[in-house]
Each structure stands twice: as C-alpha cells, then as structure tokens.
C-alpha cells in the first residue's frame, strides 16, 4: 500500500511541532518545581526520533537538556522525585478519565491496565542518585 506523501509530511510536521512543545514544557519545568522536566524531554526526544534526525541530535547535544535524555537512554536512571510526580500525574488523569469521561467498562479496564503497565515500567527504571555529577540530577 503506497504511503500518501502529503500525510507523511503532515505527520512529520505534527511530530516536530509536538517535540518543540515538549521541549518548551521541559524548559519551564526547570524553573517550576511542579512541572517535571525529564518526562517532557523524553517525549520530545521520541517525537524528534520519529520525525527529524537533525532535531533529535540537537536535543541530545543540547547543553541544557541533553543530559536528561542521555541519562535515561544510557540507563543512568531517573530521579525519584520525577518518578513520583509522573506517576501521580498519570494516575490522576487516568482516574479522572475513568470516573468522568469514559462510560464504557471495557475502555475503563483498558485504561487502568495500560496505566498499571506504565507504572511498572517507570518503577523499574533505575533511580538516579544525587551527586552523580550530572546536571540532570536535579529533576
């Protein structure tokens, strides 16, 4: 089945736009303690990896944000504070969706199962300890 070039271009544009939105949110998270930096930068990296190698390399090489993504990719871990905030935000959104937005029982169950899987993944990520010598340590 041939791929529609217009659709491919639109998806690429959408992913690049989302990537920069996530970079901006991650940048704000550096200064606002309630907004996590690492998850937004990981989302940006995922968007760029699927849409623009140039922007992906830019993010990994960025002197302010690159360490967050590299630490995760290289297995150095994620700070506990980021894990807790990420899980609280995710479960809050899931529970609100299940309680108020989704009426289908099957969809509710699927949402909870997916959230449980994501929780297991986040908990299984190595914890980054303070004093590791990297700028990403603080978030």
Secondary structure, DSSP 8 states (H G I E B T S, - for coil): ----HHHHHHHHHHHHHHHHHHHHHHHHHHH-TTS-SHHHHHHHHHHHHHH-HHHHHHHHH-TTTHHHHHHHHTT--B-HHHHHHHHHHHHHHHHHIIIII---HHHHHHHHHHHHHHHHHHHHS-B--TTSS-GGGG-
